[in-house]
């Protein structure tokens, strides 16, 4: 199991997520605790790289970028983006 931490910048992004996004984000965090390598590498030239992205929420409205620190069994959430389709 991995420990998931959110850096200060990403925490500000989480703090302004709409209510429906928070549930999806909580599910994503739970998934990161178990299998963070399931995300897509941010750099296609480095498919085994530790910086990953993962979509979440209905219609993939959210995107998280995170860093896997394998030796520490830790995932650092670096960025959380949410698209507001209600616009």
Rosetta silent file (secondary structure, phi, psi, omega in degrees, C-alpha in Angstrom):
SEQUENCE: XXXXXXXXXXXXXXXXXXXXXXXXXXXXXXXXXXXXXXXXXXXXXXXXXXXXXXXXXXXXXXXXXXXXXXXXXXXXXXXXXXXXXXX
SCORE:     score description
SCORE:     0.000 S_00000001
   1 L     0.000  142.261 -179.573    0.000    0.000    0.000 S_00000001
   2 L  -103.639  149.169  172.705    1.189    3.511   -0.845 S_00000001
   3 E   -91.570  128.383 -179.586    0.817    6.664    1.233 S_00000001
   4 E  -103.803  124.881  178.193   -0.796    9.448   -0.829 S_00000001
   5 E  -122.900  150.836 -179.548    0.195   13.029   -0.051 S_00000001
   6 E  -117.216  124.666  179.649   -0.964   16.243   -1.683 S_00000001
   7 L   -72.220  167.542 -172.886    1.449   19.128   -2.131 S_00000001
   8 H   -59.292  -43.645 -179.955    0.367   22.642   -1.147 S_00000001
   9 H   -61.745  -47.789 -179.930   -0.374   23.800   -4.696 S_00000001
  10 H   -66.005  -33.450  179.285   -2.495   20.743   -5.470 S_00000001
  11 H   -63.060  -36.758  175.940   -4.300   21.059   -2.134 S_00000001
  12 H   -63.066  -36.932  178.213   -5.526   24.519   -3.162 S_00000001
  13 H   -68.175  -39.614  177.761   -6.884   22.933   -6.347 S_00000001
  14 H   -64.819  -39.996 -176.776   -8.641   20.201   -4.341 S_00000001
  15 H   -60.922  -23.370 -178.560  -10.126   22.800   -1.990 S_00000001
  16 L  -105.538    8.333  176.267  -12.063   24.420   -4.848 S_00000001
  17 L   -65.214  142.397  174.814  -13.377   21.222   -6.454 S_00000001
  18 L   -67.625  161.661 -175.181  -17.169   21.086   -6.742 S_00000001
  19 H   -55.386  -42.510 -178.700  -18.975   18.610   -4.481 S_00000001
  20 H   -67.779  -26.435  178.128  -19.519   16.018   -7.209 S_00000001
  21 H   -75.502  -30.032 -178.038  -15.817   16.087   -8.058 S_00000001
  22 H   -61.932  -39.837  178.737  -14.788   15.453   -4.446 S_00000001
  23 H   -64.859  -43.079  178.867  -16.325   11.980   -4.423 S_00000001
  24 H   -65.297  -38.570  178.648  -14.567   11.089   -7.673 S_00000001
  25 H   -66.254  -39.241  177.684  -11.294   12.488   -6.319 S_00000001
  26 H   -62.168  -40.304  177.022  -11.660   10.417   -3.136 S_00000001
  27 H   -63.835  -41.538  178.449  -12.089    7.289   -5.277 S_00000001
  28 H   -62.084  -44.428  178.343   -9.006    8.211   -7.274 S_00000001
  29 H   -60.112  -40.366  178.310   -6.942    8.654   -4.097 S_00000001
  30 H   -62.914  -40.034  177.501   -8.044    5.234   -2.881 S_00000001
  31 H   -64.957  -39.660  179.503   -6.939    3.736   -6.198 S_00000001
  32 H   -63.601  -31.682  177.450   -3.563    5.495   -5.943 S_00000001
  33 H   -62.816  -30.394 -175.392   -3.016    3.871   -2.540 S_00000001
  34 H   -98.965  -41.999 -174.277   -3.260    0.454   -4.182 S_00000001
  35 H  -148.086   71.706 -177.273   -1.975    0.766   -7.740 S_00000001
  36 H   -67.959  -20.774 -178.335   -0.450    4.115   -8.724 S_00000001
  37 H   -72.586   -3.152  179.691    1.412    2.639  -11.701 S_00000001
  38 H   -74.463  -13.215  178.577   -1.927    2.341  -13.537 S_00000001
  39 L   -75.325  168.110  179.020   -1.762    5.955  -14.678 S_00000001
  40 E   -83.963  139.694  176.429   -0.289    7.089  -17.976 S_00000001
  41 E   -65.273  141.883 -179.324    3.325    8.281  -18.023 S_00000001
  42 L   -71.533  -23.127 -179.532    3.549   12.027  -18.540 S_00000001
  43 L  -120.530  112.171 -178.938    6.415   11.469  -20.978 S_00000001
  44 L   -60.955  -25.385  179.591    5.831    8.879  -23.710 S_00000001
  45 L   -77.161  -10.545  178.775    9.590    8.547  -24.182 S_00000001
  46 L  -130.063   71.614 -173.702    9.884    7.354  -20.589 S_00000001
  47 L   -63.988  -18.426  178.249    7.039    4.834  -20.208 S_00000001
  48 L   -99.739    8.867 -177.417    8.397    3.575  -16.876 S_00000001
  49 L   -65.946  153.464 -175.283    8.816    7.082  -15.456 S_00000001
  50 L   -83.399   -7.957  177.589    7.418    7.912  -12.028 S_00000001
  51 E   -93.876  121.579 -171.278    5.486   11.046  -13.074 S_00000001
  52 E  -131.176  161.409  173.377    2.007    9.934  -14.154 S_00000001
  53 E  -127.496  153.536 -179.807   -1.401   11.324  -15.048 S_00000001
  54 E  -151.485  130.651  176.282   -4.803    9.834  -14.473 S_00000001
  55 E   -82.566  151.011  177.190   -8.280   10.971  -15.500 S_00000001
  56 E  -149.980  164.277  178.331  -11.136   10.813  -13.003 S_00000001
  57 L    86.278  165.693  178.228  -14.779   11.741  -12.676 S_00000001
  58 H   -59.827  137.522 -178.642  -17.682   11.396  -15.076 S_00000001
  59 H    56.894   23.371  179.004  -16.699   11.955  -18.705 S_00000001
  60 H    52.801   48.864 -179.678  -13.115   12.219  -17.443 S_00000001
  61 L   -73.068  -20.207 -177.497  -13.639   15.791  -16.287 S_00000001
  62 E  -112.073  155.018  176.625  -10.686   15.607  -13.907 S_00000001
  63 E  -142.108  128.988  178.254   -6.976   15.046  -14.376 S_00000001
  64 E  -115.540  137.691  171.899   -4.411   14.371  -11.687 S_00000001
  65 E  -113.506  134.215 -175.605   -0.650   14.514  -12.135 S_00000001
  66 E  -147.870  161.857 -179.375    1.396   12.698   -9.529 S_00000001
  67 E  -117.760  129.603  177.583    4.864   11.420   -8.692 S_00000001
  68 E   -97.742  121.876  174.982    5.508    7.880   -7.466 S_00000001
  69 E  -105.682   85.770 -170.459    8.327    7.536   -4.945 S_00000001
  70 H   -58.071  -44.559 -177.056    8.599    3.765   -5.063 S_00000001
  71 H   -62.440  -28.412  179.670   11.315    3.328   -2.424 S_00000001
  72 H   -96.328   -3.785 -175.742    9.185    5.267    0.063 S_00000001
  73 L    52.934   48.213 -175.901    5.912    3.658   -1.099 S_00000001
  74 E  -131.008  144.976  173.988    4.579    7.201   -1.455 S_00000001
  75 E  -120.274  124.897  176.365    2.562    9.051   -4.101 S_00000001
  76 E  -103.589  116.512  175.780    2.780   12.839   -4.244 S_00000001
  77 E   -77.717  122.848 -175.271   -0.197   14.522   -5.930 S_00000001
  78 E  -102.344  -31.418 -176.099    1.238   17.483   -7.855 S_00000001
  79 E  -153.814  140.578  176.793   -1.734   18.878   -9.756 S_00000001
  80 E  -132.010  118.116  179.619   -5.524   18.442   -9.799 S_00000001
  81 E  -116.968  143.989  178.233   -7.522   19.891  -12.688 S_00000001
  82 E  -137.602  127.632  176.892  -11.293   19.865  -13.122 S_00000001
  83 L   -93.270  129.791  179.989  -13.242   20.985  -16.193 S_00000001
  84 L   -94.395  102.066 -178.288  -16.614   22.534  -15.446 S_00000001
  85 L   -75.390  -10.277 -178.330  -18.959   21.299  -18.179 S_00000001
  86 L   -80.795  -15.413  176.058  -21.854   23.338  -16.773 S_00000001
  87 L    26.234    0.000    0.000  -20.074   26.389  -17.929 S_00000001
